[in-house]
């Protein structure tokens, strides 16, 4: 099952870097992020750390940042320039409340202050001074209170308002935004104070296209106020366990809905019947809802349905034949259900499928024969299933396959030969304890591989020799304990690497760091649980793109790393120990 | 420098800066002016006038062009900007798309 210790933490660190588009593998309750898990991880890549020449614009903006106190106002500048200066100051965290005055009459359009430290009611005066030019306000994670929202009344053209994680906002605050009839996007994630009564203002927000109320605990009964919002295309009420079937009724007439997310709610098959007329519905997320295959009857008439997430719904094989009618589907997530090969028979006709997730289902080798016709499959998730080497034979014809996850399965080296013809493969997860060096040997033809996860596989130094074929590798994880410094030498020419995890190879010494000292594209490095010491840190000096460094359980202290950060690695934002 | 490889950039006050074409093309705006067929008179004479850009600023911009080519070839140095020039320089950079 998902690994313990440093692996999970690595994944969290990677999340920071990949900007919260999570892999989904370890995020067991990542319902609202599941789309990230549906497609090839290769498509979601860590930012390539290439350094291009800064433009003159950028140089000037940095200069302004340096001399900030020399400027009393930017109102003489064209708006798009003052907007860029503002955005840069937010990005570099140089914007203080005293600086706000300089932007008073700049007619800014965009105030993206999400999670910016110190934003409170005092800032709202500045927000309202931008008046009718303001199109977007993001004050998520701020300390703004209900009375702070009064200032938004002047922003009559506001289209996009993000109040996620604003713990001080309640029904009273909603009152103050009731007049914003140009609002198209509104977001109130994780709010425990908004209730049905306050939500009555939504009925006046007639332009609303996108509404996000994820993790709001008290909104039961409030969706009735959405009834007339016929322009609504996207509604997210994931993880609102107060939501029941009754709350689905008012959605029945919202025929422009394209995306509906109700994961971890109490909606049952009966609630899903209200979706029958939502003919434009393309995405439906019901992860963790108490539904059964019966709900598929309500969905079979929806010919635009492309994405369906039914993971953790306690599905059994019973009624599995109903899947056969969902032939428009491109993405199907059935992870963590008690389904077996019998259900897979019904997926044979779903030839539009590009992504299929069967994580932790009771699927075995024979079940995979039903996938041979799914020629559009790009992403296949078989982690924690009973699939072994024989099953891989059925995958050998899937010419478009880009991402395959066989972690925690019983596949062996012999089976991997069947994958050698899948030239489109970019991402391969072979974190399985029967995989050894010979398995790697069988894969050297897959020169397009960019992500290779061999976390718990039994790879030794001789196996690393085969890695040289993967010249495009960006992400590599080998944490089985079998590597020594000699093996790491074979990695030193993989110049595209941005993520490298060699943790738990406790024979590695500072010499290993010497070998990788030239991998200047590295953004994330983990060599925890090894014999690395602080003397080895000098080898990391050239890794200017490094943002994350993990050296837990090594003879390295947080101070050692901090010194390295100050002297040589300005981009290092995450490090452990800290 | 051969004439075919150079362009002439003229400031508001009439000062002429003769620089390598390669340097001038660092600016997307100048690049478009010099390469698009027939739409600009500039292509014929290899001259561009900037009535809104002062001499001091235009000089600084030319310095930036050469600095940028040097940077791209691996020599990364600092580009110094006098504080009193910053705002004007920024507006010119915006116009020149550079």
Interface residues (C-beta under 8 A of the other chain):
Chain A: X52 X53 X54 X55 X56 X57 X59 X60 X61 X63 X64 X67 X70 X76 X77 X78 X80 X81
Chain B: X61 X64 X68 X71 X72 X79 X81 X83 X86 X87 X89 X90 X91 X93 X94 X96 X98
